[in-house]
Amino acid sequence: MPAPRTPHDAVLEAARDVVKLDCAYDAELLGTALLGSFYELADEARAEAVRGFTGDFLAVTADRTAPAAGAIRQVFAALVPDANGASAVRPGPGAPAWAPLLGRVRCTGTWAYGDVYGDQTTYIAAFAYDDEALGGPEHAVVALIDHNIGIAKDVFVSGSAEKIVAQVRALCATDEMTWFRDEAPERLREQVVRHLAITDELSSLPAASSLATDRALAGARLAVLPGDSVEMPGAAPMSDGARSALIADFLRSPEAESQQLDLVETEAERSSLQFGVGLVLDHAATLPDADPLRWSPAVAGFFLLDWVHRRAVLDVDDAAMLPRVVRAWTAYAHRRRELPDAAVTASIAQLEDLIPEFVRLYTTGEQRSPATAAVAQLLAEGVDPQDPDALEAWLEARRQPPTED
């Protein structure tokens, strides 16, 4: 048999047995896997790439009369209903008995669970067909959202929705470091759609995920849920007033007192204290949800071992003060969020493992960005980076040719 001539021919060849499938769910699984190839191959705007291919496929195959071609056209139209030509696709002669049930599901429940720190949340939405014999079994869309990097780290569709929910509920009931709750379908849709939109633009997908194969079916199921399909914005940045109030509350807290932050006396110490607290809040503003109280060992690790070296120039007083600030902020944020004692204990223990590495990186400067390294060099040579005249004089001195002895 000659090789398929075009991607459209390749899809038709791969879907040649679609009419032999027993139910709409199996057909949708086949369709989403086929479309997943185009999602994975795109290097940006992945959802748009799938939408574009689907529209092209429907146009190119409009005159195909084989039952398999008609069936896969119906599957693609159900999975990507906003593709060009999708709304005009209708079951033709020889269409499988399950064809009218494609995409015709109802939501039977929505839940969420995650870690108490707020690093990740997993959303579960269960769906069922009215006619299980032709439609297929109840199934679930499961989406893992990573709040530290702001993407959908994995999305997959699985059968046995009831079993998945029962297992997760039982696990969380015995683990105080996790939580489980019924979730409003509107919130589930908003959260997953918003993070999926970011994931769709990634140049490379997270490893070991089902994002590519299950993306189209997951998107079609999310569209069934109530809510606005328009992408929602992330958290609003903290106002200057709210920032000042939070800093003042922290500095009055028992956690700040435990690190003797209330006893700083010298002007250098006070400056370093304010600078350190400001860095914690500045770092939070760069995270997807911009909540400075969502503080975890993972967030602290990124802050101490990466972000602060790339974004800030610390002097000796700053470097000595910052671990005290972070210890206090860790306990303060956990108390404000009412985390269990086990979470606080684990955070403090992991923090003590991070601090020696922070000190080493500060000493070597190996994590500094070129910009922070340049500013550090200016300060070491006594040049104020905020003084244009001093900066120009420093640059001019380096433009002069070396003198010969």
C-alpha positions as CSV (number, residue, x, y, z in Angstrom):
1,M,0.0,0.0,0.0
2,P,1.5,3.4,-1.0
3,A,2.2,5.9,1.8
4,P,-0.5,8.5,2.5
5,R,0.2,11.6,0.4
6,T,-1.0,14.3,2.8
7,P,-1.6,14.7,6.5
8,H,-5.3,14.5,5.7
9,D,-4.8,11.2,4.0
10,A,-2.8,10.0,6.9
11,V,-5.6,10.8,9.3
12,L,-8.1,9.0,7.1
13,E,-5.9,6.0,7.0
14,A,-5.5,6.0,10.8
15,A,-9.2,6.3,11.2
16,R,-10.2,3.6,8.7
17,D,-11.7,1.4,11.5
18,V,-13.6,4.2,13.3
19,V,-17.0,2.8,12.2
20,K,-16.2,-0.5,14.0
21,L,-16.0,1.2,17.4
22,D,-18.7,0.4,19.9
23,C,-19.6,3.8,21.3
24,A,-19.1,7.6,20.9
25,Y,-16.6,7.7,23.8
26,D,-14.2,5.3,22.0
27,A,-14.6,7.3,18.8
28,E,-13.8,10.6,20.7
29,L,-10.7,9.0,22.3
30,L,-9.5,8.0,18.8
31,G,-10.2,11.5,17.5
32,T,-8.5,13.3,20.3
33,A,-5.4,11.1,19.9
34,L,-5.2,11.9,16.1
35,L,-5.6,15.6,16.7
36,G,-3.1,15.4,19.5
37,S,-0.3,14.8,17.0
38,F,-0.9,18.2,15.5
39,Y,-1.2,19.8,18.9
40,E,2.2,18.3,19.9
41,L,4.0,19.2,16.7
42,A,3.0,22.9,16.8
43,D,5.7,25.0,18.5
44,E,3.3,27.8,19.6
45,A,-0.5,28.6,19.4
46,R,-1.2,24.8,19.7
47,A,-4.9,25.1,20.1
48,E,-5.1,27.4,17.1
49,A,-3.0,24.9,15.1
50,V,-5.5,22.1,15.9
51,R,-8.4,24.3,15.0
52,G,-6.8,25.2,11.7
53,F,-6.0,21.6,10.8
54,T,-9.5,20.6,11.7
55,G,-11.1,23.2,9.5
56,D,-8.7,22.3,6.6
57,F,-9.5,18.6,7.1
58,L,-13.3,19.2,7.0
59,A,-12.9,21.2,3.8
60,V,-10.6,18.7,2.0
61,T,-12.7,15.7,3.0
62,A,-16.1,17.2,2.3
63,D,-16.6,15.0,-0.8
64,R,-15.4,11.8,0.7
65,T,-18.2,9.2,0.7
66,A,-16.6,6.3,2.7
67,P,-18.4,5.7,6.0
68,A,-15.1,6.0,7.9
69,A,-14.4,9.4,6.4
70,G,-17.9,10.6,7.3
71,A,-17.6,9.2,10.9
72,I,-14.2,10.8,11.6
73,R,-15.4,14.1,10.2
74,Q,-18.3,14.0,12.7
75,V,-15.8,13.1,15.6
76,F,-13.6,16.1,14.7
77,A,-16.5,18.5,14.4
78,A,-17.7,17.4,17.9
79,L,-14.2,17.8,19.4
80,V,-13.4,21.1,17.8
81,P,-16.8,22.8,17.2
82,D,-15.3,26.2,16.6
83,A,-13.3,25.0,13.6
84,N,-14.3,26.3,10.2
85,G,-17.1,24.1,8.8
86,A,-17.7,22.1,12.0
87,S,-21.2,23.4,12.4
88,A,-22.2,22.1,9.0
89,V,-21.1,18.5,9.5
90,R,-24.0,16.1,9.7
91,P,-24.3,12.3,9.9
92,G,-24.4,10.8,6.4
93,P,-25.5,7.5,5.0
94,G,-23.9,4.6,6.9
95,A,-23.1,6.7,10.0
96,P,-22.5,4.6,13.1
97,A,-25.5,4.4,15.6
98,W,-23.4,6.3,18.1
99,A,-22.8,9.3,15.9
100,P,-25.7,11.5,17.2
101,L,-24.2,11.1,20.8
102,L,-20.8,12.6,20.0
103,G,-20.2,15.3,22.5
104,R,-23.6,14.9,24.0
105,V,-22.7,14.5,27.7
106,R,-23.8,16.1,31.0
107,C,-21.6,16.9,34.0
108,T,-22.2,14.6,37.0
109,G,-19.8,16.2,39.5
110,T,-16.8,18.5,39.9
111,W,-14.1,18.3,42.6
112,A,-10.7,19.6,43.5
113,Y,-7.8,18.5,45.7
114,G,-4.2,19.7,46.3
115,D,-1.4,20.3,48.7
116,V,-1.9,22.6,51.7
117,Y,0.9,24.9,50.5
118,G,-1.0,25.7,47.3
119,D,1.7,24.6,44.9
120,Q,-0.6,22.4,42.8
121,T,-4.3,21.8,42.5
122,T,-5.9,18.9,40.6
123,Y,-9.4,19.4,39.2
124,I,-11.7,16.5,38.4
125,A,-14.9,16.8,36.3
126,A,-17.1,13.8,35.7
127,F,-19.3,13.4,32.6
128,A,-21.9,10.8,31.4
129,Y,-23.9,10.1,28.3
130,D,-27.7,9.7,28.6
131,D,-27.4,6.5,26.6
132,E,-24.5,4.6,28.1
133,A,-24.8,1.7,25.6
134,L,-24.2,3.9,22.5
135,G,-22.5,6.8,24.2
136,G,-20.1,5.0,26.5
137,P,-19.2,4.9,30.2
138,E,-19.0,7.8,32.7
139,H,-15.6,9.3,32.5
140,A,-13.5,12.2,34.0
141,V,-11.4,15.0,32.8
142,V,-8.5,15.4,35.3
143,A,-6.3,18.6,35.1
144,L,-3.2,19.2,37.2
145,I,-2.5,22.9,37.6
146,D,0.9,24.1,38.8
147,H,0.5,27.5,40.5
148,N,4.2,28.2,40.7
149,I,4.7,28.1,37.0
150,G,1.1,29.0,36.0
151,I,0.4,26.1,33.6
152,A,-1.7,23.0,33.2
153,K,1.0,20.5,33.9
154,D,-1.1,17.6,32.8
155,V,-4.6,17.0,31.5
156,F,-6.1,13.6,30.8
157,V,-9.4,11.9,30.2
158,S,-10.0,8.6,32.1
159,G,-12.8,6.1,32.6
160,S,-14.0,5.1,36.0
161,A,-14.7,8.6,37.2
162,E,-16.4,7.3,40.4
163,K,-13.3,5.2,41.2
164,I,-10.9,8.1,40.8
165,V,-12.9,10.4,43.0
166,A,-13.3,7.7,45.7
167,Q,-9.5,7.0,45.7
168,V,-8.6,10.6,46.0
169,R,-11.2,11.3,48.7
170,A,-9.9,8.4,50.8
171,L,-6.2,9.5,50.3
172,C,-6.9,13.1,51.3
173,A,-8.9,12.0,54.3
174,T,-5.8,10.4,55.9
175,D,-3.2,13.0,54.8
176,E,-3.3,16.3,56.6
177,M,-0.9,17.8,54.0
178,T,-3.6,17.6,51.4
179,W,-7.2,18.7,51.0
180,F,-10.3,17.6,49.0
181,R,-13.5,19.5,48.3
182,D,-16.5,19.6,46.0
183,E,-15.8,22.4,43.4
184,A,-18.1,24.8,41.7
185,P,-18.1,23.8,38.0
186,E,-17.8,27.5,37.0
187,R,-14.6,27.8,39.0
188,L,-13.2,24.6,37.7
189,R,-13.8,25.7,34.1
190,E,-12.3,29.1,34.7
191,Q,-9.2,27.7,36.4
192,V,-8.5,24.9,33.9
193,V,-9.3,26.9,30.8
194,R,-7.1,29.8,31.9
195,H,-4.1,27.7,32.6
196,L,-4.6,25.6,29.5
197,A,-4.5,28.7,27.4
198,I,-1.0,29.4,28.8
199,T,0.1,25.9,28.2
200,D,-1.1,26.0,24.6
201,E,1.5,28.7,23.9
202,L,4.5,26.8,25.3
203,S,7.2,25.9,22.9
204,S,7.6,22.5,24.5
205,L,5.1,20.6,26.6
206,P,5.6,19.2,30.1
207,A,7.3,15.8,30.0
208,A,5.3,12.6,30.8
209,S,1.9,14.2,30.3
210,S,-1.2,13.3,28.3
211,L,-1.7,16.9,27.3
212,A,-1.3,16.3,23.6
213,T,-3.4,13.2,23.2
214,D,-6.3,14.3,25.4
215,R,-6.3,18.1,24.9
216,A,-9.1,18.2,22.3
217,L,-11.5,16.0,24.2
218,A,-10.7,17.8,27.5
219,G,-11.4,21.1,25.9
220,A,-14.7,19.9,24.5
221,R,-15.8,18.6,27.9
222,L,-14.8,21.8,29.7
223,A,-17.0,23.7,27.2
224,V,-20.0,21.7,28.6
225,L,-19.6,23.3,32.0
226,P,-21.3,26.5,33.0
227,G,-19.3,29.7,32.8
228,D,-17.7,32.1,30.5
229,S,-15.5,30.7,27.7
230,V,-13.5,33.9,27.6
231,E,-10.1,33.5,29.2
232,M,-10.1,35.1,32.6
233,P,-7.2,37.3,33.8
234,G,-5.0,36.2,36.7
235,A,-4.8,37.8,40.1
236,A,-4.7,41.6,40.3
237,P,-1.4,43.1,41.6
238,M,-1.3,44.2,45.2
239,S,-2.0,47.9,45.7
240,D,0.6,50.1,47.4
241,G,-1.7,50.5,50.4
242,A,-2.3,46.7,50.8
243,R,1.4,46.1,50.5
244,S,2.3,48.6,53.2
245,A,-0.4,47.2,55.5
246,L,0.9,43.7,55.0
247,I,4.5,44.7,55.7
248,A,3.4,46.5,58.9
249,D,1.4,43.5,60.1
250,F,4.3,41.2,59.4
251,L,6.8,43.4,61.3
252,R,4.4,43.4,64.3
253,S,3.9,39.7,64.3
254,P,5.2,37.1,66.8
255,E,7.0,35.4,63.9
256,A,9.0,38.6,63.2
257,E,9.7,38.9,66.9
258,S,11.0,35.3,67.0
259,Q,13.7,36.3,64.6
260,Q,14.4,39.5,66.5
261,L,13.4,41.6,63.6
262,D,11.8,44.0,66.1
263,L,15.2,44.6,67.7
264,V,17.2,45.8,64.7
265,E,19.1,48.9,65.7
266,T,21.5,50.2,63.1
267,E,20.4,52.0,60.0
268,A,22.1,49.4,57.9
269,E,20.0,46.6,59.6
270,R,16.8,48.6,59.2
271,S,17.5,49.2,55.5
272,S,18.3,45.5,55.0
273,L,15.1,44.4,56.8
274,Q,12.9,46.6,54.6
275,F,14.8,45.5,51.5
276,G,14.4,41.8,52.4
277,V,10.7,42.0,53.1
278,G,10.3,44.0,49.9
279,L,12.1,41.3,47.9
280,V,9.7,38.7,49.3
281,L,6.7,40.7,48.0
282,D,8.4,41.6,44.7
283,H,9.0,37.9,44.1
284,A,5.4,37.0,44.9
285,A,4.3,39.6,42.3
286,T,6.1,37.6,39.6
287,L,4.2,34.4,40.4
288,P,1.1,33.6,38.4
289,D,-1.3,34.1,41.3
290,A,0.7,37.0,42.9
291,D,-0.3,36.0,46.5
292,P,2.6,36.6,48.9
293,L,1.0,34.4,51.6
294,R,1.0,31.4,49.3
295,W,4.5,30.4,50.5
296,S,5.8,26.9,50.4
297,P,9.2,25.1,50.4
298,A,9.1,25.1,46.6
299,V,8.5,28.9,46.5
300,A,11.1,29.5,49.1
301,G,13.6,27.4,47.2
302,F,13.1,29.3,44.0
303,F,13.3,32.6,45.8
304,L,16.5,31.9,47.7
305,L,18.4,29.8,45.2
306,D,17.4,31.5,41.9
307,W,15.3,34.6,41.8
308,V,17.0,36.7,44.4
309,H,20.4,36.2,42.8
310,R,19.1,37.1,39.3
311,R,17.0,40.1,40.3
312,A,18.7,41.8,43.3
313,V,22.1,43.0,44.3
314,L,22.7,42.1,48.0
315,D,25.4,43.6,50.2
316,V,26.8,41.7,53.2
317,D,24.1,43.1,55.6
318,D,21.3,42.2,53.1
319,A,22.7,38.6,52.8
320,A,22.8,38.2,56.6
321,M,19.3,39.6,57.1
322,L,17.5,37.7,54.3
323,P,17.5,34.3,55.9
324,R,16.0,35.8,59.1
325,V,13.3,37.5,57.0
326,V,12.5,34.3,55.2
327,R,12.3,32.2,58.3
328,A,9.9,34.7,59.9
329,W,7.8,35.1,56.7
330,T,7.5,31.3,56.3
331,A,6.0,31.0,59.8
332,Y,3.9,34.1,59.4
333,A,2.4,33.1,56.0
334,H,1.6,29.6,57.2
335,R,-0.2,31.0,60.3
336,R,-2.2,33.5,58.2
337,R,-3.3,30.7,56.0
338,E,-4.0,28.4,59.0
339,L,-1.8,25.6,57.7
340,P,-1.4,22.4,59.9
341,D,1.5,22.2,62.3
342,A,3.0,19.4,60.1
343,A,3.2,21.8,57.2
344,V,4.9,24.5,59.3
345,T,7.4,22.0,60.7
346,A,8.2,20.6,57.2
347,S,8.7,24.1,55.8
348,I,11.1,25.2,58.5
349,A,13.1,22.0,58.2
350,Q,13.4,22.4,54.4
351,L,14.2,26.0,54.8
352,E,17.2,25.2,57.0
353,D,18.5,23.0,54.2
354,L,18.1,25.8,51.7
355,I,19.9,28.6,53.6
356,P,23.5,27.2,53.4
357,E,23.1,26.9,49.6
358,F,21.8,30.5,49.5
359,V,24.9,31.6,51.3
360,R,27.1,29.7,49.0
361,L,25.5,31.2,45.9
362,Y,25.7,34.7,47.3
363,T,29.4,34.1,48.0
364,T,30.2,32.7,44.6
365,G,27.9,35.0,42.6
366,E,27.4,32.1,40.1
367,Q,23.6,32.6,39.9
368,R,23.8,36.3,39.1
369,S,22.3,37.5,35.9
370,P,24.5,39.7,33.7
371,A,22.6,42.7,34.8
372,T,22.9,42.1,38.5
373,A,26.6,41.1,38.1
374,A,27.2,44.5,36.3
375,V,25.5,46.4,39.1
376,A,27.4,44.5,41.7
377,Q,30.6,45.4,40.0
378,L,29.7,49.1,39.9
379,L,28.9,49.1,43.6
380,A,32.1,47.3,44.4
381,E,34.0,50.1,42.6
382,G,32.1,52.8,44.5
383,V,30.0,53.8,41.5
384,D,26.3,54.7,42.2
385,P,24.3,53.1,39.3
386,Q,21.6,55.7,39.9
387,D,24.0,58.6,39.3
388,P,24.2,59.3,35.5
389,D,27.3,61.4,35.7
390,A,29.2,58.8,37.8
391,L,28.0,56.0,35.5
392,E,29.1,58.0,32.4
393,A,32.5,58.7,33.9
394,W,32.9,55.0,34.7
395,L,32.1,54.0,31.1
396,E,34.3,56.7,29.7
397,A,37.3,55.4,31.7
398,R,36.8,52.0,30.2
399,R,36.6,53.4,26.7
400,Q,40.1,55.0,27.0
401,P,42.9,53.0,25.5
402,P,45.4,51.6,28.1
403,T,48.5,53.7,28.6
404,E,51.9,52.3,27.9
405,D,54.5,52.4,30.6
